[in-house]
Amino acid sequence: MNIILLGPPGAGKGTQARRLVEEHGMIQLSTGDMLRAARTSGTAMGKRVAAVMDEGNLVTDEIVIGLIEEQLSIDNSKGFIFDGFPRTLGQADALGNLLNKINKQLDFVIEMKVDDDALVSRIVGRSTCESCGEVYHNVTKPEPNECHMCGSKIFRRRADDNELSLKTRLMAYYRDTSPLIGYYYAKGNLHSINGLHDINIVAEKIGSVLNC
Ligand code: ADP
């Protein structure tokens, strides 16, 4: 089963993708995580994309399609979760072609709907445990004392989780990514769920779409 989680920044795609990985052994392909890994490792590509990401703009289709293409050859018997990809119509066409080439198909596109006010407060107050990756929302300074999952006291905020970059990210979402909702509706893959519910309820709703 290969699925796309589609939705604006802060909709909860990463959180739900991680649950599907834990519960069903699917493979999460997050272009955001891949790009952040590239920038930390200091590759030429990582350096090129760093400023674009921090401003909240999209990196080029060529780069992200290349990153996804590299990953599609790994063992994927339980299926892929595309998280943060595709983000443009060009990327969506490219994904369709790449999957065709390896005789795979896209089974579900799950649109996670969250209203803009909620996104802003989720993201501007978002903080992540450096050690286990647990994400905290609506955190105002100071950070939580310690992570309730692993006890670590070190938290980090993403460089693009500030009000200015978020505005740019939201504009990029509405301009470049939201047309994918119509694109996948027309293809017959689209399922929309309300991403404002509690994490467990959203997970249940995704489970009922995927029938798992
Ligand atoms: P979010 O969904 O919270 O905005 P991501 O972690 O998915 O965050 O992406 C962070 C940044 O990485 C984006 O703002 C963009 O600069 C870049 N990025 C990630 N995926 C793509 C993509 N498919 N196409 C273009 N840029 C991308």
Residues whose N, C-alpha, C, O or C-beta is under 5 A from the ligand:
A	BS01	ADP	P8 P9 G10 T31 G32 D33 L35 V52 M53 G56 N57 L58 V59 V64 G84 F85 P86 R87 R169
